[in-house]
Structure formats: C-alpha cells, structure tokens
Amino acid sequence: MKNEILFQETQKFNQWRLCIIFMGIVLFPLSLFNWGNNLVNQFTTDKIIPSSIAVGILVLFLSIKRFATITEDKITVSFFPFTKREFIGPVCNLHQ
C-alpha cells in the first residue's frame, strides 16, 4: 500500500485585490478602442497586441492552481499550467 494517499490539497488563486488590479490593467488597453465606431477598422497592431497580452495574463492568473499529493513514497507538487515536481523518498517519518 505504498501508493495510499496520506494528504491531498488543491489551491486556487483567489486574492481579489490582485484580481482587481489585473482587471484594471486589462481595461486600459481595451479602452484604446473606440467602441462607438466600426471595430474592424480599428484592428491595428498597436491596439491588438497590448490587449491580447493583458487578457492572456489575466486568464493565466485566474487559471493558476496548485495541487499537492503526499503518499508514503513521494510528494507530488503541481503548479498548473507551469510545472509538476515529484520528491521521491520515505515520507512516513515526517510525523516524528
């Protein structure tokens, strides 16, 4: 029974103050568009690139999750969407 899960945890990015700051950063490039006129004529690189980078960063921060699993054999930590690491070794002596 070496693969029995001793502890499992999932955390999500939920700091609302930073989310408000990121939304303000996203709204600034989107305010460059004149929403009353035809949007097709406004698709230029000086408006599209900053807007898509800001929206991408906001989506990235809202999708960040951390998964941690502890078994008797290893500790697995995953920061979605970036990395997954495993620390292999005896974990059962952590309580002492």
Sequence and secondary structure as in RCSB ss.txt:
>XXXX:A:sequence
MKNEILFQETQKFNQWRLCIIFMGIVLFPLSLFNWGNNLVNQFTTDKIIPSSIAVGILVLFLSIKRFATITEDKI
TVSFFPFTKREFIGPVCNLHQ
>XXXX:A:secstr
 TT EEEEEEEE   HHHHHHHHHHHHHHHTTS TTS SGGG  HHHHHHHHHHHHHHHHHHH EEEEEEESSEE
EEEEETTEEEEEES  GGGG 
